[in-house]
Amino acid sequence: MDYLIVVAGGQGRRMGGEVPKQFRLLGGRPVLMHTLSRLRRCRPSARLILVLPADHLDDWRQLCDRYDYSLPHEIAVGGETRFASVASGLRLIPDDAVGAVGVHDGVRPFVTPELVSRLFDQVAEKRALIPAVTPVETVRLRKADGSTRLYPRDDCYLVQTPQVFDLQLLKRAYRQPYCERFTDDASVVEQMGQPIHLVEGSRDNIKLTTPRDMELAEVLLRRYGD
């Protein structure tokens, strides 16, 4: 069976305001609802698990009532770090379950079925896959003394989600002790020596982080539909 864990624990400080960015309105309803609905369309058979901070649970339930949102999903309580939140979501999956699991940011509402299919279709063979795109801007690397040097942008990748793994592999990875190097799920899996395979991502699969991202999201919403 396939699983999709959606992590939605950010406070959105760079977005500004008091409303968490996953609850900001996009096209008349919260961003997080767009993300969950799109994932359902991308992978209809997958079991959806939403991870939220404890102090956001009541807000989410109220939003679901207000917007009559009834898409089936389970809820796990998030932790202080992304690592703890993903681990919490994984605990809702039986230890003897087999299949594939994707972990997705709650504020990436424009993932495409084509991308999700490419990731899940290869996971049985490659076991750990992440979508990524190369930067279009010139890249400079900062050195220890504060100076910078040109760095080949074709050697850099901007990592996206969902990151998709063999389920048992990801469960084993999240039994490791936490360390600060764990910035995403791939870094947790890589710690065990597992190779990470890149899949070409989508330029539209943006993470909504700043007010300008929300402006772009309104444009993308018209392109992709609600």
C-alpha positions in Angstrom: 0.0 0.0 0.0 1.1 3.6 -0.6 1.1 6.3 2.1 1.5 10.1 1.9 2.5 12.0 5.0 1.8 15.7 4.8 3.8 17.8 7.3 2.2 21.2 8.1 3.9 22.5 11.2 5.4 25.8 10.2 4.5 29.1 11.8 5.2 31.1 8.6 7.3 33.9 10.2 8.6 34.9 6.7 5.0 35.1 5.5 4.1 37.7 8.2 0.9 38.0 10.1 -0.6 35.7 12.8 -2.2 33.1 10.6 0.1 30.0 9.9 1.0 29.8 6.2 -0.7 26.5 5.8 -4.0 28.1 6.9 -3.7 31.2 4.6 -6.5 31.5 2.1 -5.7 30.7 -1.5 -8.5 31.0 -4.0 -11.0 31.2 -1.1 -9.9 28.3 1.0 -6.8 27.3 3.1 -3.6 26.3 1.3 -3.5 23.0 3.2 -6.8 21.9 1.7 -5.5 22.6 -1.8 -2.4 20.5 -1.0 -4.4 17.5 0.4 -6.9 17.5 -2.4 -4.2 17.7 -5.0 -2.3 14.7 -3.5 -5.6 12.8 -3.5 -5.9 13.4 -7.2 -2.3 12.5 -7.7 -2.4 9.2 -5.8 -6.1 8.3 -5.2 -5.2 4.9 -3.5 -2.7 6.4 -1.0 -3.6 6.7 2.7 -3.2 10.3 3.7 -1.7 11.3 7.1 -1.6 14.9 8.1 0.9 16.0 10.8 -0.1 19.2 12.7 1.2 20.8 15.9 -1.0 20.1 18.9 -2.0 23.8 19.1 -3.2 23.8 15.5 -5.6 20.8 15.8 -8.7 22.7 16.9 -8.0 25.4 14.2 -7.9 22.7 11.5 -11.1 21.1 12.7 -12.8 24.4 12.7 -11.6 25.2 9.2 -12.8 21.8 8.0 -16.2 22.5 9.4 -16.3 26.1 8.0 -15.3 25.0 4.5 -17.2 21.7 4.5 -14.0 19.8 3.9 -14.5 16.1 4.2 -11.5 14.6 2.4 -10.6 11.4 4.3 -7.3 11.8 6.2 -5.8 10.8 9.5 -4.1 13.3 11.9 -0.8 12.8 13.8 0.5 15.3 16.4 3.7 17.0 15.3 6.9 17.5 17.4 9.4 20.3 17.9 11.3 19.4 14.7 10.4 18.1 11.3 12.2 14.9 12.2 9.9 14.4 15.2 6.8 15.3 13.1 7.6 12.8 10.4 8.3 10.2 13.0 4.9 10.8 14.5 3.2 10.3 11.2 5.1 7.1 10.6 3.9 5.7 13.9 0.3 5.7 12.4 1.5 3.1 9.9 1.7 -0.5 11.2 5.2 -1.7 11.7 4.7 -4.7 9.5 3.2 -2.7 6.6 4.9 -2.8 3.2 4.8 -0.5 0.3 5.9 3.1 -0.4 5.6 6.3 1.5 5.9 9.9 0.4 6.5 12.9 2.7 5.2 16.2 1.4 5.3 19.8 2.6 1.8 21.1 3.5 2.5 24.3 1.7 3.3 22.9 -1.7 -0.1 22.8 -3.3 1.0 22.5 -7.0 2.6 19.1 -7.1 1.6 17.3 -10.3 0.3 13.7 -10.9 3.1 13.2 -13.4 5.7 13.9 -10.8 4.1 11.8 -8.1 3.7 8.9 -10.6 7.4 9.1 -11.6 8.5 8.9 -8.0 6.2 6.1 -6.9 6.8 4.1 -10.1 10.5 3.9 -9.4 10.6 3.4 -5.7 10.4 -0.4 -5.8 13.7 -0.4 -7.7 15.6 2.6 -6.2 14.1 2.8 -2.7 14.8 6.5 -2.1 13.9 9.2 -4.5 13.6 13.0 -4.3 12.4 15.6 -6.8 14.8 18.4 -7.5 15.4 21.2 -10.0 18.6 23.0 -11.0 18.8 26.8 -10.1 18.3 29.2 -12.9 20.3 32.0 -11.2 24.1 32.3 -10.9 25.3 30.6 -7.8 28.1 31.8 -5.5 29.6 29.8 -2.6 30.5 31.6 0.6 33.9 30.6 2.1 34.9 30.5 5.7 36.6 34.0 5.5 33.4 35.6 4.2 34.5 35.9 0.6 32.6 34.2 -2.2 33.4 32.3 -5.4 31.5 31.3 -8.4 30.0 27.8 -8.2 28.7 25.8 -11.2 24.9 26.0 -10.9 24.6 22.8 -12.9 26.2 21.0 -9.9 23.5 22.3 -7.5 20.0 21.1 -7.0 17.0 22.6 -5.2 15.2 19.8 -3.5 11.4 19.5 -3.4 8.8 17.2 -2.1 7.2 14.7 -2.0 10.3 12.6 -1.1 9.4 9.0 -1.7 10.9 5.9 0.0 10.4 2.2 0.5 8.2 2.2 3.7 10.3 -0.1 5.8 13.5 1.8 4.8 12.0 5.1 6.0 10.7 3.5 9.2 14.2 2.2 10.0 15.8 5.6 9.2 13.5 7.3 11.7 14.5 5.0 14.5 17.9 6.8 14.5 18.6 9.4 17.1 18.0 12.9 15.9 20.9 15.1 14.8 21.0 18.7 13.4 22.1 17.5 10.0 18.6 16.1 9.4 17.1 18.9 7.3 14.8 16.7 5.2 13.8 13.0 4.9 16.6 12.2 2.4 19.2 13.4 4.9 17.8 11.0 7.5 17.8 8.0 5.1 21.3 9.0 3.7 22.7 8.8 7.2 22.2 5.0 7.0 24.3 4.8 3.8 21.3 4.5 1.5 21.9 6.2 -1.9 19.4 9.0 -2.8 18.2 9.1 -6.4 17.1 12.4 -8.0 14.0 12.8 -10.2 13.4 15.9 -12.2 11.0 18.1 -10.2 8.6 20.7 -11.4 9.2 24.5 -11.4 5.6 25.0 -10.4 6.0 22.8 -7.3 6.8 25.8 -5.2 6.9 26.1 -1.4 4.8 29.0 -0.2 7.0 30.9 2.2 6.7 34.6 1.5 3.9 37.0 0.5 5.3 37.1 -3.0 4.9 33.3 -3.2 1.2 33.7 -2.4 0.8 36.1 -5.3 2.5 33.6 -7.6 0.2 30.9 -6.1 -2.9 32.8 -7.2 -1.6 32.8 -10.8 -0.7 29.0 -10.6 -4.2 28.3 -9.2 -5.8 29.7 -12.3 -3.6 27.5 -14.4 -4.1 24.3 -12.5 -7.7 24.8 -11.3 -9.0 24.4 -7.8 
